[in-house]
């Protein structure tokens, strides 16, 4: 039995400081994958450094929650800050068809931006998991189809006993969403997805088999400093099962 583990750093490009933290862990082979914000202050710095880390896969961190959009859509009028930035309004219901269409085109522009700059986009996920909103499922699938990207992040399906799903109904909805993600425009995913800290809590309790798991991390974020310290001390050989770190390119 061998559990294959992807350790993904979200928010590459958020700032130069975040980039430094992520690339430092990539260099130590403790982060094996990272997802890039195409519209963030540190994006140019991140893109300039990718070639230094050929063993790491780089995906697109689709974003309509922070920073300015790459597109100009009338549907976004009144939904941006005075500075023209996204301000986290799109995780609410309802979302009119015009807004869902604008989000789809913004996401496509972000992926195209990365591809045009030589990024071999390995997979898709999103800022604040916005791609897992049921009303945005077909918008997300349209992005996958347009660019032929067949790897993507699940919605969370591995929990600790201390913080279980908020309800059985939610757990069922998540299972159905993950099933639809895999089957509609066939998509390769890991078997499980959770935060790095949660994984470390449950690693000795969960019955593992030959499967894959993605662990989300946020190096450089002050809110995740404890988790980053745990990651820096992580030794796969100390897990109670055989484990191998892989990138999304190896999934």
N, C-alpha and C positions, 0 to 999 in steps of 0.2 A: 504494500500500500504506500502511495506517495501523494500527499496533498500539494498541488501546485498553487503557489501564492503570487498574485500580482499586488504590489504595493504602489498605489497610484497617488501622486501628489496633485491635488486640485489647485486651481488658481495661478498656474504659471503665467506670468505677465502682469499680475496684480500690481506689483511694484518691483523695483530693483532689489529691495531688501528681501522680498519673498522669493524672487528668482535666486538670489544668493543662497538662501536656506535650502531651496529645493535642489539646486545643482550640487550643493555640497553633499547632500545625502545620495544623489545619483552617483556621484564620484565614489562614494563608499559602498556602492551596490546595495544600499538599504532602501532606495526607491527605484523601482524598475520601470515605471511608467508615469507620465505626467500629462495633464490636459491644459491646453493653452486658451486663455481669454484673448480673443482677437481684437477687442476694443478697449484695452486697458492701458494705463500709463506706462507699464513696464513691458508691453508687448514687443516693441522693437528691440529692447535689450535681450529679451528671452530668445527671439528669433535669431539674433546675431550669434548666440552661443550654442544652439542646438547641435551643430556639427561636432562639437567637442565630446558628445555623449552618444556614440553610435549604438551602445547596448541598450539604450532606453527607448521605449516606444513613446510617441507623442500623439495625443488625440486632441479633439476640439472640445472645449468647455463652453458649450452654447450658452449665451447670456442675453437675457432681457431683464435683468434685475439690477444691474449697476453700470455706471459709465454711459457715455453717449453712444447711440446706435450708429452703425455704419451706413444705414439706409435712411432715406427721408420718406416717411409714409404718413399720409394724412390721418390714418387711423391712430397714430401715436399722439396726435394733437390733444393737448390737455392731460396727457398721461405721463409727461416728462416733467422734471424739475425746471425751475426757472433757468438753470444753467444748461438745459437740454439733455440731462442725464436720465437714464432709467432710475426709478426710485421704488422698485419692488412692488409694483401694482398688479403684475400679471399672474400672481399666484392666487387670485381671487376669482370667484364666479359671480356673475356669468362673464364669459368672454365672447363678445359679438364676433360673427364670422369675419368682418373686416379686420378686427384686431388679430384673430387667429391667422389670417392670411398675411398680415404685416409681420407677425412673429416668424412665420415660415420663411418669408423672404429675407428677413434680417438674419435668421440662422443660416440660410443659404449663402448670404453675403459673407458671413463670418467664416464659413468653411472655405468658400472660394478665395477669400483673403489669405488664408493659411496655405492653401494649395498653390496659389500663385507665387508664394514666397518660398516654395520648395519643401514645405512640410509634407511628409508622407503620412497623412492623417490615419492613425491606426484604428481609432474608434471614436465614439461620441458619448459624452455625458453632458451634464449641464450645471450651471451655477444655481445653487439652492434646489437642485433636483427638479427644476421646472419642467423638464421633458417628461417627467412621470405623471404630470397632471392629465387625467383622462381626456379633458377637452382639447389637449394639445397632441394627443396620440397620432392622429393622421398628419398633422403638421410635421411632427418629428419623423414619421415614416416617409413623408415626401422628401425630406432632406436626405435621408438614407438612400432613397431610390435615385435622386438626382445625381448623387456623387458615387453611387455604388459602394457605400460603406456598410459592411455587414457585421461589424462588431459594435456592441453598445453595452452600456451599464444597466444592470437590473435596478429595480427598486429594492430597498433594503429587505432582506429575508433571513437575516441571522441576528438574533437578539440575545441579550443577557437576561437572566431571571429577574434581575433588579429593575430592568427597564424593558418589559415585554411590549408587544403591540398594544395600542390603546383599546382595541376591541377585537373580538373574533371576526366581526364584519370587515374591519380594516385588513386583517390578515388574509381573509378570503379574497378581497379586492386586489391586494398586492399579488397574490398567487395568480389570479386571472390576468392581471396586467403583464406579469412576467411571461406567462404562457403566450399571450398575444404578441408581445415583443419578439419572442423567438420565432413565431410561426408566420406572422404577417410580414411579407418581404423577409424571408428566412434570415435570421440574425443569430450570430454566435455570441453567447454570453458565458460568463462564469456560472458555476452552479450556485454560488452564494455571494452575497455582498453585504458588507458592514463596515463600520469604522475600525481603525486599527486598535483603538483602546478597547472596544467591545470584544474584538477577536481575542485579545490577550486575557480578558476576563473569562471567556468561555472555552478557551483552547483545550483545557484539561477535562471539560465536562461533556462536550459534544462528541457523539460517535462519528468519527471520520472514516471516509473510504477514499478510493481513488477519485478525487474530485478537484475542482478548481474554486478558488475564492479570491475575490477582489477586496482589498483593504484600502479604504479612503483615508488620506492624511492631508493635513493643511500646514506644512512647514512654513515658518515665518509669521504665522498668525498668533497674535498675543493670546487669543482665546483658546488656542490649542497647544500652548507651551508645554503642558504636562505630557500630552500625547507625543509631542515631538521628542521630549526627553526619553520617553519609553522606546521610541523608535530608534533613537541613536544608540541605545543599549541593547537592541534586539539581536539575538543570536538564533537563527533558524535551527541550529543543531541542538538547542536546548528544549525544543518543543517535544511533547510526549508522543510524537509520531514523525515519520520521515516526511520532510518537506523540501520543496525546491522552489526558489524564487524565479519567476518568469516575467516576461513583458507581455503586453497585449499582442505583439507580433507573433508570439509563440502560442497563443491561445487557439 
